[in-house]
Amino acid sequence: MRFIDEQTKEQLRQRYQLLNPAQLKRQLERWQRKLLATAVRPRRNQRQSATKRRAARQPAVEMPRLRKATKSVASLSRLEKSAQKAA
């Protein structure tokens, strides 16, 4: 009793030889990222209404706090660059 004929077996063997596991993994990961991005990202009108709600609840960022945060980021990037040069 034969379940799969020899011609089909040979076609499957040839196809198996052409498979690249690393490429398949990258492709699966890319599809997963796309799927997650579409599942998590709200629709355009939902984003706009959420932004309006947030703006109504929260006061604008005070300028001194914003300047301080900007200076922290700038000094951090300088530290990273100096560390890269030293390495």
PDB file of N, CA, C and O in Angstrom:
ATOM      1  N   MET A   1       0.842  -1.162   0.000  1.00  0.00           N
ATOM      2  CA  MET A   1       0.000   0.000   0.000  1.00  0.00           C
ATOM      3  C   MET A   1       0.900   1.242   0.000  1.00  0.00           C
ATOM      4  O   MET A   1       1.691   1.439   0.922  1.00  0.00           O
ATOM      5  N   ARG A   2       0.772   2.088  -1.053  1.00  0.00           N
ATOM      6  CA  ARG A   2       1.555   3.309  -1.179  1.00  0.00           C
ATOM      7  C   ARG A   2       0.664   4.514  -0.937  1.00  0.00           C
ATOM      8  O   ARG A   2      -0.418   4.620  -1.514  1.00  0.00           O
ATOM      9  N   PHE A   3       1.114   5.412  -0.095  1.00  0.00           N
ATOM     10  CA  PHE A   3       0.333   6.609   0.212  1.00  0.00           C
ATOM     11  C   PHE A   3       0.703   7.755  -0.720  1.00  0.00           C
ATOM     12  O   PHE A   3      -0.167   8.481  -1.201  1.00  0.00           O
ATOM     13  N   ILE A   4       1.998   7.910  -0.971  1.00  0.00           N
ATOM     14  CA  ILE A   4       2.475   8.993  -1.828  1.00  0.00           C
ATOM     15  C   ILE A   4       3.295   8.372  -2.950  1.00  0.00           C
ATOM     16  O   ILE A   4       4.205   7.579  -2.707  1.00  0.00           O
ATOM     17  N   ASP A   5       2.958   8.745  -4.181  1.00  0.00           N
ATOM     18  CA  ASP A   5       3.677   8.149  -5.309  1.00  0.00           C
ATOM     19  C   ASP A   5       5.095   8.717  -5.377  1.00  0.00           C
ATOM     20  O   ASP A   5       5.385   9.770  -4.809  1.00  0.00           O
ATOM     21  N   GLU A   6       5.953   8.015  -6.070  1.00  0.00           N
ATOM     22  CA  GLU A   6       7.378   8.357  -6.128  1.00  0.00           C
ATOM     23  C   GLU A   6       7.624   9.717  -6.771  1.00  0.00           C
ATOM     24  O   GLU A   6       8.537  10.431  -6.359  1.00  0.00           O
ATOM     25  N   GLN A   7       6.842  10.084  -7.756  1.00  0.00           N
ATOM     26  CA  GLN A   7       7.023  11.373  -8.422  1.00  0.00           C
ATOM     27  C   GLN A   7       6.783  12.526  -7.427  1.00  0.00           C
ATOM     28  O   GLN A   7       7.551  13.488  -7.397  1.00  0.00           O
ATOM     29  N   THR A   8       5.733  12.427  -6.628  1.00  0.00           N
ATOM     30  CA  THR A   8       5.437  13.450  -5.631  1.00  0.00           C
ATOM     31  C   THR A   8       6.534  13.501  -4.569  1.00  0.00           C
ATOM     32  O   THR A   8       6.932  14.582  -4.133  1.00  0.00           O
ATOM     33  N   LYS A   9       7.019  12.335  -4.156  1.00  0.00           N
ATOM     34  CA  LYS A   9       8.107  12.284  -3.179  1.00  0.00           C
ATOM     35  C   LYS A   9       9.346  13.000  -3.711  1.00  0.00           C
ATOM     36  O   LYS A   9       9.991  13.758  -2.986  1.00  0.00           O
ATOM     37  N   GLU A  10       9.672  12.761  -4.963  1.00  0.00           N
ATOM     38  CA  GLU A  10      10.845  13.383  -5.559  1.00  0.00           C
ATOM     39  C   GLU A  10      10.674  14.899  -5.655  1.00  0.00           C
ATOM     40  O   GLU A  10      11.620  15.643  -5.397  1.00  0.00           O
ATOM     41  N   GLN A  11       9.487  15.359  -6.021  1.00  0.00           N
ATOM     42  CA  GLN A  11       9.224  16.808  -6.069  1.00  0.00           C
ATOM     43  C   GLN A  11       9.381  17.429  -4.685  1.00  0.00           C
ATOM     44  O   GLN A  11       9.942  18.517  -4.555  1.00  0.00           O
ATOM     45  N   LEU A  12       8.900  16.761  -3.667  1.00  0.00           N
ATOM     46  CA  LEU A  12       9.023  17.260  -2.297  1.00  0.00           C
ATOM     47  C   LEU A  12      10.483  17.283  -1.843  1.00  0.00           C
ATOM     48  O   LEU A  12      10.907  18.217  -1.163  1.00  0.00           O
ATOM     49  N   ARG A  13      11.250  16.259  -2.217  1.00  0.00           N
ATOM     50  CA  ARG A  13      12.675  16.233  -1.869  1.00  0.00           C
ATOM     51  C   ARG A  13      13.410  17.408  -2.503  1.00  0.00           C
ATOM     52  O   ARG A  13      14.223  18.064  -1.852  1.00  0.00           O
ATOM     53  N   GLN A  14      13.121  17.670  -3.775  1.00  0.00           N
ATOM     54  CA  GLN A  14      13.763  18.785  -4.467  1.00  0.00           C
ATOM     55  C   GLN A  14      13.386  20.116  -3.828  1.00  0.00           C
ATOM     56  O   GLN A  14      14.235  20.991  -3.656  1.00  0.00           O
ATOM     57  N   ARG A  15      12.141  20.262  -3.486  1.00  0.00           N
ATOM     58  CA  ARG A  15      11.698  21.502  -2.843  1.00  0.00           C
ATOM     59  C   ARG A  15      12.368  21.681  -1.476  1.00  0.00           C
ATOM     60  O   ARG A  15      12.756  22.791  -1.112  1.00  0.00           O
ATOM     61  N   TYR A  16      12.498  20.603  -0.738  1.00  0.00           N
ATOM     62  CA  TYR A  16      13.150  20.652   0.571  1.00  0.00           C
ATOM     63  C   TYR A  16      14.595  21.112   0.442  1.00  0.00           C
ATOM     64  O   TYR A  16      15.082  21.867   1.285  1.00  0.00           O
ATOM     65  N   GLN A  17      15.287  20.665  -0.603  1.00  0.00           N
ATOM     66  CA  GLN A  17      16.680  21.046  -0.815  1.00  0.00           C
ATOM     67  C   GLN A  17      16.833  22.542  -1.085  1.00  0.00           C
ATOM     68  O   GLN A  17      17.894  23.113  -0.829  1.00  0.00           O
ATOM     69  N   LEU A  18      15.785  23.175  -1.598  1.00  0.00           N
ATOM     70  CA  LEU A  18      15.848  24.601  -1.918  1.00  0.00           C
ATOM     71  C   LEU A  18      15.529  25.504  -0.725  1.00  0.00           C
ATOM     72  O   LEU A  18      15.740  26.714  -0.796  1.00  0.00           O
ATOM     73  N   LEU A  19      15.029  24.937   0.354  1.00  0.00           N
ATOM     74  CA  LEU A  19      14.633  25.745   1.505  1.00  0.00           C
ATOM     75  C   LEU A  19      15.857  26.303   2.226  1.00  0.00           C
ATOM     76  O   LEU A  19      16.877  25.627   2.361  1.00  0.00           O
ATOM     77  N   ASN A  20      15.738  27.545   2.685  1.00  0.00           N
ATOM     78  CA  ASN A  20      16.792  28.209   3.426  1.00  0.00           C
ATOM     79  C   ASN A  20      16.204  28.590   4.788  1.00  0.00           C
ATOM     80  O   ASN A  20      15.408  29.526   4.872  1.00  0.00           O
ATOM     81  N   PRO A  21      16.582  27.881   5.851  1.00  0.00           N
ATOM     82  CA  PRO A  21      15.981  28.142   7.164  1.00  0.00           C
ATOM     83  C   PRO A  21      16.172  29.577   7.658  1.00  0.00           C
ATOM     84  O   PRO A  21      15.265  30.141   8.271  1.00  0.00           O
ATOM     85  N   ALA A  22      17.323  30.168   7.406  1.00  0.00           N
ATOM     86  CA  ALA A  22      17.574  31.541   7.856  1.00  0.00           C
ATOM     87  C   ALA A  22      16.652  32.517   7.131  1.00  0.00           C
ATOM     88  O   ALA A  22      16.106  33.435   7.744  1.00  0.00           O
ATOM     89  N   GLN A  23      16.484  32.319   5.841  1.00  0.00           N
ATOM     90  CA  GLN A  23      15.608  33.187   5.055  1.00  0.00           C
ATOM     91  C   GLN A  23      14.158  33.017   5.506  1.00  0.00           C
ATOM     92  O   GLN A  23      13.423  33.997   5.622  1.00  0.00           O
ATOM     93  N   LEU A  24      13.751  31.778   5.758  1.00  0.00           N
ATOM     94  CA  LEU A  24      12.390  31.533   6.229  1.00  0.00           C
ATOM     95  C   LEU A  24      12.138  32.207   7.573  1.00  0.00           C
ATOM     96  O   LEU A  24      11.066  32.767   7.801  1.00  0.00           O
ATOM     97  N   LYS A  25      13.122  32.152   8.456  1.00  0.00           N
ATOM     98  CA  LYS A  25      12.997  32.792   9.767  1.00  0.00           C
ATOM     99  C   LYS A  25      12.855  34.299   9.625  1.00  0.00           C
ATOM    100  O   LYS A  25      11.997  34.906  10.265  1.00  0.00           O
ATOM    101  N   ARG A  26      13.702  34.914   8.778  1.00  0.00           N
ATOM    102  CA  ARG A  26      13.610  36.364   8.563  1.00  0.00           C
ATOM    103  C   ARG A  26      12.254  36.758   7.991  1.00  0.00           C
ATOM    104  O   ARG A  26      11.668  37.767   8.384  1.00  0.00           O
ATOM    105  N   GLN A  27      11.768  35.950   7.061  1.00  0.00           N
ATOM    106  CA  GLN A  27      10.481  36.236   6.433  1.00  0.00           C
ATOM    107  C   GLN A  27       9.343  36.129   7.454  1.00  0.00           C
ATOM    108  O   GLN A  27       8.445  36.971   7.481  1.00  0.00           O
ATOM    109  N   LEU A  28       9.388  35.100   8.284  1.00  0.00           N
ATOM    110  CA  LEU A  28       8.367  34.946   9.323  1.00  0.00           C
ATOM    111  C   LEU A  28       8.396  36.105  10.311  1.00  0.00           C
ATOM    112  O   LEU A  28       7.348  36.619  10.700  1.00  0.00           O
ATOM    113  N   GLU A  29       9.589  36.513  10.716  1.00  0.00           N
ATOM    114  CA  GLU A  29       9.709  37.631  11.652  1.00  0.00           C
ATOM    115  C   GLU A  29       9.187  38.925  11.039  1.00  0.00           C
ATOM    116  O   GLU A  29       8.536  39.718  11.719  1.00  0.00           O
ATOM    117  N   ARG A  30       9.472  39.143   9.747  1.00  0.00           N
ATOM    118  CA  ARG A  30       8.976  40.338   9.058  1.00  0.00           C
ATOM    119  C   ARG A  30       7.446  40.327   9.030  1.00  0.00           C
ATOM    120  O   ARG A  30       6.817  41.356   9.276  1.00  0.00           O
ATOM    121  N   TRP A  31       6.849  39.178   8.735  1.00  0.00           N
ATOM    122  CA  TRP A  31       5.383  39.074   8.701  1.00  0.00           C
ATOM    123  C   TRP A  31       4.790  39.283  10.092  1.00  0.00           C
ATOM    124  O   TRP A  31       3.729  39.890  10.239  1.00  0.00           O
ATOM    125  N   GLN A  32       5.489  38.770  11.116  1.00  0.00           N
ATOM    126  CA  GLN A  32       5.006  38.962  12.490  1.00  0.00           C
ATOM    127  C   GLN A  32       5.016  40.438  12.865  1.00  0.00           C
ATOM    128  O   GLN A  32       4.073  40.937  13.479  1.00  0.00           O
ATOM    129  N   ARG A  33       6.102  41.141  12.489  1.00  0.00           N
ATOM    130  CA  ARG A  33       6.168  42.576  12.791  1.00  0.00           C
ATOM    131  C   ARG A  33       5.048  43.336  12.095  1.00  0.00           C
ATOM    132  O   ARG A  33       4.427  44.219  12.687  1.00  0.00           O
ATOM    133  N   LYS A  34       4.790  42.987  10.828  1.00  0.00           N
ATOM    134  CA  LYS A  34       3.706  43.644  10.097  1.00  0.00           C
ATOM    135  C   LYS A  34       2.362  43.362  10.744  1.00  0.00           C
ATOM    136  O   LYS A  34       1.527  44.257  10.877  1.00  0.00           O
ATOM    137  N   LEU A  35       2.160  42.131  11.139  1.00  0.00           N
ATOM    138  CA  LEU A  35       0.904  41.753  11.775  1.00  0.00           C
ATOM    139  C   LEU A  35       0.714  42.495  13.092  1.00  0.00           C
ATOM    140  O   LEU A  35      -0.368  43.015  13.362  1.00  0.00           O
ATOM    141  N   LEU A  36       1.752  42.545  13.906  1.00  0.00           N
ATOM    142  CA  LEU A  36       1.659  43.265  15.180  1.00  0.00           C
ATOM    143  C   LEU A  36       1.440  44.761  14.964  1.00  0.00           C
ATOM    144  O   LEU A  36       0.685  45.396  15.700  1.00  0.00           O
ATOM    145  N   ALA A  37       2.094  45.313  13.963  1.00  0.00           N
ATOM    146  CA  ALA A  37       1.935  46.748  13.694  1.00  0.00           C
ATOM    147  C   ALA A  37       0.499  47.068  13.296  1.00  0.00           C
ATOM    148  O   ALA A  37      -0.042  48.094  13.708  1.00  0.00           O
ATOM    149  N   THR A  38      -0.114  46.216  12.513  1.00  0.00           N
ATOM    150  CA  THR A  38      -1.491  46.482  12.103  1.00  0.00           C
ATOM    151  C   THR A  38      -2.463  46.199  13.234  1.00  0.00           C
ATOM    152  O   THR A  38      -3.518  46.829  13.308  1.00  0.00           O
ATOM    153  N   ALA A  39      -2.133  45.272  14.112  1.00  0.00           N
ATOM    154  CA  ALA A  39      -3.035  44.935  15.215  1.00  0.00           C
ATOM    155  C   ALA A  39      -2.985  45.992  16.308  1.00  0.00           C
ATOM    156  O   ALA A  39      -4.006  46.271  16.937  1.00  0.00           O
ATOM    157  N   VAL A  40      -1.821  46.588  16.548  1.00  0.00           N
ATOM    158  CA  VAL A  40      -1.648  47.536  17.644  1.00  0.00           C
ATOM    159  C   VAL A  40      -2.012  48.953  17.228  1.00  0.00           C
ATOM    160  O   VAL A  40      -2.552  49.718  18.026  1.00  0.00           O
ATOM    161  N   ARG A  41      -1.723  49.298  15.998  1.00  0.00           N
ATOM    162  CA  ARG A  41      -1.920  50.672  15.533  1.00  0.00           C
ATOM    163  C   ARG A  41      -3.416  50.992  15.437  1.00  0.00           C
ATOM    164  O   ARG A  41      -4.145  50.306  14.721  1.00  0.00           O
ATOM    165  N   PRO A  42      -3.878  52.022  16.145  1.00  0.00           N
ATOM    166  CA  PRO A  42      -5.289  52.387  16.049  1.00  0.00           C
ATOM    167  C   PRO A  42      -5.572  53.041  14.705  1.00  0.00           C
ATOM    168  O   PRO A  42      -4.660  53.514  14.026  1.00  0.00           O
ATOM    169  N   ARG A  43      -6.811  53.061  14.342  1.00  0.00           N
ATOM    170  CA  ARG A  43      -7.187  53.697  13.088  1.00  0.00           C
ATOM    171  C   ARG A  43      -6.953  55.193  13.189  1.00  0.00           C
ATOM    172  O   ARG A  43      -6.814  55.740  14.283  1.00  0.00           O
ATOM    173  N   ARG A  44      -6.910  55.842  12.047  1.00  0.00           N
ATOM    174  CA  ARG A  44      -6.570  57.260  11.995  1.00  0.00           C
ATOM    175  C   ARG A  44      -7.519  58.107  12.842  1.00  0.00           C
ATOM    176  O   ARG A  44      -7.063  58.943  13.622  1.00  0.00           O
ATOM    177  N   ASN A  45      -8.818  57.908  12.705  1.00  0.00           N
ATOM    178  CA  ASN A  45      -9.763  58.731  13.455  1.00  0.00           C
ATOM    179  C   ASN A  45      -9.697  58.423  14.948  1.00  0.00           C
ATOM    180  O   ASN A  45      -9.964  59.309  15.760  1.00  0.00           O
ATOM    181  N   GLN A  46      -9.353  57.203  15.332  1.00  0.00           N
ATOM    182  CA  GLN A  46      -9.190  56.870  16.741  1.00  0.00           C
ATOM    183  C   GLN A  46      -7.958  57.565  17.310  1.00  0.00           C
ATOM    184  O   GLN A  46      -7.982  58.028  18.450  1.00  0.00           O
ATOM    185  N   ARG A  47      -6.872  57.643  16.520  1.00  0.00           N
ATOM    186  CA  ARG A  47      -5.658  58.329  16.969  1.00  0.00           C
ATOM    187  C   ARG A  47      -5.941  59.798  17.203  1.00  0.00           C
ATOM    188  O   ARG A  47      -5.511  60.361  18.210  1.00  0.00           O
ATOM    189  N   GLN A  48      -6.665  60.430  16.278  1.00  0.00           N
ATOM    190  CA  GLN A  48      -6.943  61.855  16.408  1.00  0.00           C
ATOM    191  C   GLN A  48      -7.799  62.134  17.635  1.00  0.00           C
ATOM    192  O   GLN A  48      -7.534  63.081  18.374  1.00  0.00           O
ATOM    193  N   SER A  49      -8.823  61.318  17.856  1.00  0.00           N
ATOM    194  CA  SER A  49      -9.680  61.564  19.013  1.00  0.00           C
ATOM    195  C   SER A  49      -8.926  61.292  20.311  1.00  0.00           C
ATOM    196  O   SER A  49      -9.151  61.985  21.303  1.00  0.00           O
ATOM    197  N   ALA A  50      -8.032  60.293  20.329  1.00  0.00           N
ATOM    198  CA  ALA A  50      -7.234  60.015  21.527  1.00  0.00           C
ATOM    199  C   ALA A  50      -6.293  61.179  21.803  1.00  0.00           C
ATOM    200  O   ALA A  50      -6.091  61.548  22.960  1.00  0.00           O
ATOM    201  N   THR A  51      -5.716  61.762  20.759  1.00  0.00           N
ATOM    202  CA  THR A  51      -4.826  62.904  20.929  1.00  0.00           C
ATOM    203  C   THR A  51      -5.590  64.096  21.488  1.00  0.00           C
ATOM    204  O   THR A  51      -5.088  64.800  22.364  1.00  0.00           O
ATOM    205  N   LYS A  52      -6.786  64.323  20.993  1.00  0.00           N
ATOM    206  CA  LYS A  52      -7.597  65.433  21.497  1.00  0.00           C
ATOM    207  C   LYS A  52      -7.945  65.223  22.961  1.00  0.00           C
ATOM    208  O   LYS A  52      -7.914  66.169  23.749  1.00  0.00           O
ATOM    209  N   ARG A  53      -8.279  63.983  23.336  1.00  0.00           N
ATOM    210  CA  ARG A  53      -8.612  63.699  24.737  1.00  0.00           C
ATOM    211  C   ARG A  53      -7.398  63.946  25.623  1.00  0.00           C
ATOM    212  O   ARG A  53      -7.518  64.537  26.697  1.00  0.00           O
ATOM    213  N   ARG A  54      -6.211  63.488  25.167  1.00  0.00           N
ATOM    214  CA  ARG A  54      -4.995  63.671  25.937  1.00  0.00           C
ATOM    215  C   ARG A  54      -4.672  65.152  26.088  1.00  0.00           C
ATOM    216  O   ARG A  54      -4.272  65.598  27.163  1.00  0.00           O
ATOM    217  N   ALA A  55      -4.843  65.902  25.024  1.00  0.00           N
ATOM    218  CA  ALA A  55      -4.548  67.332  25.065  1.00  0.00           C
ATOM    219  C   ALA A  55      -5.486  68.049  26.031  1.00  0.00           C
ATOM    220  O   ALA A  55      -5.081  69.006  26.691  1.00  0.00           O
ATOM    221  N   ALA A  56      -6.698  67.609  26.116  1.00  0.00           N
ATOM    222  CA  ALA A  56      -7.658  68.238  27.012  1.00  0.00           C
ATOM    223  C   ALA A  56      -7.316  67.932  28.471  1.00  0.00           C
ATOM    224  O   ALA A  56      -7.546  68.769  29.345  1.00  0.00           O
ATOM    225  N   ARG A  57      -6.776  66.756  28.742  1.00  0.00           N
ATOM    226  CA  ARG A  57      -6.473  66.348  30.114  1.00  0.00           C
ATOM    227  C   ARG A  57      -5.163  66.905  30.631  1.00  0.00           C
ATOM    228  O   ARG A  57      -5.066  67.295  31.795  1.00  0.00           O
ATOM    229  N   GLN A  58      -4.142  66.946  29.764  1.00  0.00           N
ATOM    230  CA  GLN A  58      -2.807  67.279  30.230  1.00  0.00           C
ATOM    231  C   GLN A  58      -2.425  68.700  29.839  1.00  0.00           C
ATOM    232  O   GLN A  58      -2.690  69.125  28.714  1.00  0.00           O
ATOM    233  N   PRO A  59      -1.808  69.434  30.752  1.00  0.00           N
ATOM    234  CA  PRO A  59      -1.321  70.769  30.385  1.00  0.00           C
ATOM    235  C   PRO A  59      -0.102  70.633  29.475  1.00  0.00           C
ATOM    236  O   PRO A  59       0.545  69.587  29.429  1.00  0.00           O
ATOM    237  N   ALA A  60       0.188  71.682  28.774  1.00  0.00           N
ATOM    238  CA  ALA A  60       1.371  71.678  27.903  1.00  0.00           C
ATOM    239  C   ALA A  60       2.628  71.545  28.755  1.00  0.00           C
ATOM    240  O   ALA A  60       2.637  71.942  29.921  1.00  0.00           O
ATOM    241  N   VAL A  61       3.678  70.994  28.182  1.00  0.00           N
ATOM    242  CA  VAL A  61       4.941  70.818  28.899  1.00  0.00           C
ATOM    243  C   VAL A  61       5.548  72.187  29.146  1.00  0.00           C
ATOM    244  O   VAL A  61       5.619  73.022  28.244  1.00  0.00           O
ATOM    245  N   GLU A  62       5.979  72.404  30.359  1.00  0.00           N
ATOM    246  CA  GLU A  62       6.604  73.678  30.696  1.00  0.00           C
ATOM    247  C   GLU A  62       7.945  73.792  29.986  1.00  0.00           C
ATOM    248  O   GLU A  62       8.664  72.801  29.852  1.00  0.00           O
ATOM    249  N   MET A  63       8.278  74.968  29.540  1.00  0.00           N
ATOM    250  CA  MET A  63       9.509  75.163  28.786  1.00  0.00           C
ATOM    251  C   MET A  63      10.772  74.817  29.579  1.00  0.00           C
ATOM    252  O   MET A  63      11.668  74.188  29.016  1.00  0.00           O
ATOM    253  N   PRO A  64      10.892  75.199  30.870  1.00  0.00           N
ATOM    254  CA  PRO A  64      12.119  74.817  31.582  1.00  0.00           C
ATOM    255  C   PRO A  64      12.317  73.301  31.649  1.00  0.00           C
ATOM    256  O   PRO A  64      13.443  72.816  31.540  1.00  0.00           O
ATOM    257  N   ARG A  65      11.236  72.563  31.825  1.00  0.00           N
ATOM    258  CA  ARG A  65      11.352  71.101  31.869  1.00  0.00           C
ATOM    259  C   ARG A  65      11.764  70.570  30.508  1.00  0.00           C
ATOM    260  O   ARG A  65      12.567  69.642  30.416  1.00  0.00           O
ATOM    261  N   LEU A  66      11.224  71.148  29.466  1.00  0.00           N
ATOM    262  CA  LEU A  66      11.564  70.709  28.120  1.00  0.00           C
ATOM    263  C   LEU A  66      13.036  70.983  27.824  1.00  0.00           C
ATOM    264  O   LEU A  66      13.722  70.132  27.257  1.00  0.00           O
ATOM    265  N   ARG A  67      13.526  72.163  28.201  1.00  0.00           N
ATOM    266  CA  ARG A  67      14.945  72.480  27.978  1.00  0.00           C
ATOM    267  C   ARG A  67      15.847  71.523  28.741  1.00  0.00           C
ATOM    268  O   ARG A  67      16.862  71.065  28.216  1.00  0.00           O
ATOM    269  N   LYS A  68      15.478  71.221  29.978  1.00  0.00           N
ATOM    270  CA  LYS A  68      16.279  70.314  30.793  1.00  0.00           C
ATOM    271  C   LYS A  68      16.335  68.926  30.159  1.00  0.00           C
ATOM    272  O   LYS A  68      17.399  68.308  30.115  1.00  0.00           O
ATOM    273  N   ALA A  69      15.212  68.438  29.675  1.00  0.00           N
ATOM    274  CA  ALA A  69      15.178  67.122  29.034  1.00  0.00           C
ATOM    275  C   ALA A  69      16.021  67.117  27.768  1.00  0.00           C
ATOM    276  O   ALA A  69      16.718  66.143  27.485  1.00  0.00           O
ATOM    277  N   THR A  70      15.957  68.206  27.006  1.00  0.00           N
ATOM    278  CA  THR A  70      16.744  68.301  25.775  1.00  0.00           C
ATOM    279  C   THR A  70      18.232  68.300  26.087  1.00  0.00           C
ATOM    280  O   THR A  70      19.014  67.653  25.390  1.00  0.00           O
ATOM    281  N   LYS A  71      18.630  69.025  27.135  1.00  0.00           N
ATOM    282  CA  LYS A  71      20.050  69.047  27.521  1.00  0.00           C
ATOM    283  C   LYS A  71      20.508  67.668  27.963  1.00  0.00           C
ATOM    284  O   LYS A  71      21.636  67.271  27.668  1.00  0.00           O
ATOM    285  N   SER A  72      19.656  66.929  28.664  1.00  0.00           N
ATOM    286  CA  SER A  72      20.022  65.579  29.116  1.00  0.00           C
ATOM    287  C   SER A  72      20.262  64.662  27.933  1.00  0.00           C
ATOM    288  O   SER A  72      21.216  63.884  27.928  1.00  0.00           O
ATOM    289  N   VAL A  73      19.399  64.750  26.931  1.00  0.00           N
ATOM    290  CA  VAL A  73      19.557  63.905  25.742  1.00  0.00           C
ATOM    291  C   VAL A  73      20.832  64.270  25.007  1.00  0.00           C
ATOM    292  O   VAL A  73      21.559  63.389  24.548  1.00  0.00           O
ATOM    293  N   ALA A  74      21.111  65.568  24.892  1.00  0.00           N
ATOM    294  CA  ALA A  74      22.319  66.006  24.188  1.00  0.00           C
ATOM    295  C   ALA A  74      23.569  65.526  24.918  1.00  0.00           C
ATOM    296  O   ALA A  74      24.509  65.047  24.284  1.00  0.00           O
ATOM    297  N   SER A  75      23.589  65.650  26.238  1.00  0.00           N
ATOM    298  CA  SER A  75      24.775  65.214  26.974  1.00  0.00           C
ATOM    299  C   SER A  75      24.935  63.703  26.904  1.00  0.00           C
ATOM    300  O   SER A  75      26.059  63.203  26.868  1.00  0.00           O
ATOM    301  N   LEU A  76      23.827  62.968  26.884  1.00  0.00           N
ATOM    302  CA  LEU A  76      23.898  61.513  26.761  1.00  0.00           C
ATOM    303  C   LEU A  76      24.482  61.119  25.409  1.00  0.00           C
ATOM    304  O   LEU A  76      25.313  60.214  25.329  1.00  0.00           O
ATOM    305  N   SER A  77      24.049  61.795  24.349  1.00  0.00           N
ATOM    306  CA  SER A  77      24.590  61.457  23.030  1.00  0.00           C
ATOM    307  C   SER A  77      26.077  61.791  22.950  1.00  0.00           C
ATOM    308  O   SER A  77      26.838  61.065  22.310  1.00  0.00           O
ATOM    309  N   ARG A  78      26.502  62.885  23.596  1.00  0.00           N
ATOM    310  CA  ARG A  78      27.937  63.202  23.614  1.00  0.00           C
ATOM    311  C   ARG A  78      28.727  62.129  24.349  1.00  0.00           C
ATOM    312  O   ARG A  78      29.813  61.749  23.910  1.00  0.00           O
ATOM    313  N   LEU A  79      28.192  61.636  25.465  1.00  0.00           N
ATOM    314  CA  LEU A  79      28.869  60.567  26.202  1.00  0.00           C
ATOM    315  C   LEU A  79      28.996  59.308  25.355  1.00  0.00           C
ATOM    316  O   LEU A  79      30.038  58.652  25.353  1.00  0.00           O
ATOM    317  N   GLU A  80      27.932  58.978  24.637  1.00  0.00           N
ATOM    318  CA  GLU A  80      27.974  57.782  23.790  1.00  0.00           C
ATOM    319  C   GLU A  80      29.024  57.934  22.697  1.00  0.00           C
ATOM    320  O   GLU A  80      29.766  56.997  22.405  1.00  0.00           O
ATOM    321  N   LYS A  81      29.083  59.123  22.093  1.00  0.00           N
ATOM    322  CA  LYS A  81      30.073  59.343  21.026  1.00  0.00           C
ATOM    323  C   LYS A  81      31.490  59.250  21.562  1.00  0.00           C
ATOM    324  O   LYS A  81      32.358  58.661  20.918  1.00  0.00           O
ATOM    325  N   SER A  82      31.737  59.828  22.744  1.00  0.00           N
ATOM    326  CA  SER A  82      33.082  59.770  23.306  1.00  0.00           C
ATOM    327  C   SER A  82      33.460  58.335  23.679  1.00  0.00           C
ATOM    328  O   SER A  82      34.620  57.945  23.547  1.00  0.00           O
ATOM    329  N   ALA A  83      32.495  57.559  24.139  1.00  0.00           N
ATOM    330  CA  ALA A  83      32.763  56.157  24.458  1.00  0.00           C
ATOM    331  C   ALA A  83      33.104  55.367  23.198  1.00  0.00           C
ATOM    332  O   ALA A  83      33.970  54.492  23.220  1.00  0.00           O
ATOM    333  N   GLN A  84      32.421  55.681  22.105  1.00  0.00           N
ATOM    334  CA  GLN A  84      32.705  54.980  20.844  1.00  0.00           C
ATOM    335  C   GLN A  84      34.099  55.333  20.340  1.00  0.00           C
ATOM    336  O   GLN A  84      34.811  54.470  19.826  1.00  0.00           O
ATOM    337  N   LYS A  85      34.494  56.601  20.485  1.00  0.00           N
ATOM    338  CA  LYS A  85      35.827  57.011  20.040  1.00  0.00           C
ATOM    339  C   LYS A  85      36.908  56.334  20.880  1.00  0.00           C
ATOM    340  O   LYS A  85      37.957  55.959  20.356  1.00  0.00           O
ATOM    341  N   ALA A  86      36.659  56.179  22.166  1.00  0.00           N
ATOM    342  CA  ALA A  86      37.641  55.563  23.068  1.00  0.00           C
ATOM    343  C   ALA A  86      37.793  54.069  22.780  1.00  0.00           C
ATOM    344  O   ALA A  86      38.857  53.495  23.012  1.00  0.00           O
ATOM    345  N   ALA A  87      36.736  53.446  22.278  1.00  0.00           N
ATOM    346  CA  ALA A  87      36.776  51.988  22.044  1.00  0.00           C
ATOM    347  C   ALA A  87      37.484  51.610  20.799  1.00  0.00           C
ATOM    348  O   ALA A  87      37.590  50.425  20.485  1.00  0.00           O
TER     349      ALA A  87
END
